Amino acid sequence: MTTSPSKLPLKRKFFALLIAALFPGLGHIYLGLAQKGIQFIALLLLDISALLYFTSKGIQINLPLLILLALLVPIIYFYNIYDVLQSTDWINNHIRALIPFKKSSPRFAWLRGVYFGILLIIEGALICLLWLRPYWLRNVVSFWAGYITAGVCLLIGLALLIFQIIRIYRAFHRSAQTETGGAIHARKN
């Protein structure tokens, strides 16, 4: 294993790639990015559970949904490999340059762990629901899935629209302040 000027060992790109290819998420854990690795594992398990749930008997088969869920498996897998390669380079460059990894502010450091924990609880609950196959969930999927999907898409679209409007307003406000600030500075001289 090669070392850097900081005497920290550099991460091996081939080894990270190999274990990420064998099991998605493990490459990130090897690199020290445990939360990202666990998230890849949980996302893959959730997708496979949903795929098995929707192909089971007793639920009307929705072919486009099955195709989408089936296509998500290789997308998650190959994005995991791509991200491991990029993360290895990023970590090794920081080790070589003696740049410390960016840590979040200590004031909000606990918040990141809380969000990660809540996200894992939600994913675990969804996986349990998909494996238990309660009767009420079958009814929701059979009768209300289209309405729920449309509602979620509308909410996401509305949130993105509001975010974009706020962003444009802030950019316009900043440029207006810069122009008036320049005019005031010119009058003083």
C-alpha positions in Angstrom: 0.0 0.0 0.0 1.4 3.4 -1.0 1.7 6.1 1.5 1.3 9.8 1.2 3.3 12.7 2.7 1.0 12.7 5.6 2.0 9.1 6.4 -1.7 8.0 6.0 -2.1 5.0 3.7 -3.8 5.7 0.5 -6.9 3.8 -0.4 -6.6 1.1 -3.0 -8.8 1.8 -6.0 -8.8 -1.8 -7.3 -9.7 -3.2 -3.9 -12.5 -0.7 -3.4 -13.8 -1.5 -6.9 -13.7 -5.2 -6.3 -15.6 -5.2 -3.1 -18.1 -2.7 -4.5 -18.7 -5.0 -7.5 -19.1 -8.0 -5.3 -21.6 -6.3 -2.9 -22.8 -2.7 -3.4 -22.0 -0.5 -0.4 -19.0 -2.3 0.9 -16.6 -0.2 -1.2 -17.9 2.9 0.5 -17.6 1.3 3.9 -13.9 0.4 3.0 -13.3 4.1 2.1 -14.7 5.2 5.4 -18.0 6.5 4.0 -20.1 4.1 6.1 -23.4 6.1 5.9 -23.2 6.2 2.1 -22.4 2.5 1.9 -25.2 1.5 4.3 -27.6 3.7 2.2 -26.6 1.9 -1.0 -27.3 -1.5 0.7 -30.6 -0.3 2.1 -31.7 1.2 -1.2 -30.9 -2.0 -3.1 -32.7 -4.2 -0.5 -35.7 -1.9 -0.7 -35.8 -2.1 -4.5 -35.5 -5.9 -4.5 -38.2 -6.2 -1.8 -40.6 -3.9 -3.8 -39.8 -5.9 -7.0 -40.7 -9.2 -5.2 -43.8 -7.7 -3.6 -45.2 -6.5 -6.9 -44.6 -9.8 -8.7 -46.3 -11.8 -6.0 -49.7 -13.4 -6.5 -52.7 -11.5 -5.2 -51.6 -8.2 -6.7 -52.4 -7.1 -10.1 -49.2 -7.0 -12.1 -48.3 -3.5 -13.3 -45.8 -4.1 -16.1 -44.3 -0.6 -16.3 -43.7 -0.5 -12.6 -42.0 -3.9 -12.7 -39.8 -2.8 -15.5 -38.9 0.4 -13.6 -38.1 -1.5 -10.4 -36.1 -4.1 -12.4 -34.1 -1.3 -14.1 -33.3 0.3 -10.8 -31.2 -2.6 -9.7 -28.5 -2.2 -12.4 -28.7 1.6 -12.1 -28.0 1.4 -8.3 -25.3 -1.2 -8.9 -23.4 0.7 -11.6 -23.8 4.1 -9.9 -22.3 2.5 -6.7 -19.3 1.4 -8.7 -18.9 4.8 -10.4 -19.2 6.6 -7.0 -16.7 4.3 -5.4 -14.1 5.1 -8.1 -14.8 8.9 -7.8 -14.7 8.8 -4.0 -11.4 6.9 -3.9 -9.8 9.5 -6.1 -11.3 12.3 -3.9 -10.1 10.7 -0.7 -6.6 9.9 -2.0 -6.2 13.5 -3.3 -7.1 14.9 0.1 -4.7 12.5 1.8 -1.9 13.5 -0.5 -2.5 17.2 -0.2 -2.9 17.0 3.6 -6.3 18.6 3.3 -8.6 17.5 6.2 -12.0 16.1 5.1 -14.7 18.7 5.4 -16.7 18.2 8.6 -20.0 19.7 9.2 -20.4 22.4 11.8 -20.4 20.9 15.3 -23.7 22.7 15.9 -25.4 20.6 13.2 -23.3 17.5 13.4 -25.9 15.5 15.4 -28.6 16.4 12.8 -26.9 14.4 10.1 -26.9 11.3 12.2 -30.5 11.8 13.2 -31.6 12.2 9.6 -29.7 9.1 8.6 -31.3 7.1 11.4 -34.8 8.3 10.5 -34.1 7.4 6.9 -33.0 3.9 7.8 -36.0 3.4 10.1 -38.3 4.4 7.2 -36.6 2.1 4.7 -36.6 -0.8 7.2 -40.4 -0.3 7.9 -41.0 -0.2 4.1 -39.1 -3.5 3.6 -41.0 -5.1 6.5 -44.3 -4.0 5.0 -43.4 -5.3 1.6 -42.4 -8.7 3.1 -45.4 -9.0 5.4 -47.9 -8.1 2.6 -50.8 -6.8 4.7 -54.2 -6.8 3.1 -54.7 -3.0 3.4 -51.4 -2.4 1.5 -52.7 -4.6 -1.4 -55.9 -2.5 -1.5 -53.9 0.8 -1.5 -51.7 -0.4 -4.3 -54.6 -1.8 -6.3 -57.0 1.1 -6.0 -55.1 4.2 -5.0 -51.6 3.8 -6.4 -52.3 6.1 -9.4 -53.8 8.8 -7.3 -50.9 8.6 -4.8 -48.3 8.7 -7.5 -50.0 11.7 -9.2 -50.2 13.5 -5.8 -46.5 12.9 -5.0 -45.5 14.1 -8.5 -47.6 17.3 -8.0 -46.0 17.9 -4.6 -42.5 17.4 -5.9 -43.2 19.7 -8.9 -44.7 22.4 -6.6 -41.7 22.2 -4.3 -39.3 22.5 -7.2 -41.2 25.4 -8.6 -41.1 27.2 -5.2 -37.4 26.5 -4.8 -36.7 27.9 -8.3 -38.7 31.0 -7.7 -36.9 31.6 -4.4 -33.5 31.1 -6.1 -34.4 33.5 -8.9 -35.6 36.1 -6.4 -32.4 35.9 -4.4 -30.2 36.2 -7.5 -32.2 39.2 -8.7 -32.1 40.7 -5.2 -28.3 40.2 -5.0 -27.7 41.7 -8.4 -29.9 44.7 -7.5 -27.9 45.2 -4.3 -24.6 45.0 -6.2 -25.7 47.6 -8.8 -26.9 50.1 -6.1 -23.8 49.4 -4.1 -21.6 50.3 -7.1 -23.7 53.4 -7.7 -23.2 54.6 -4.1 -19.5 53.9 -4.3 -19.2 55.9 -7.6 -21.1 58.9 -6.0 -18.7 59.0 -3.0 -15.6 59.2 -5.3 
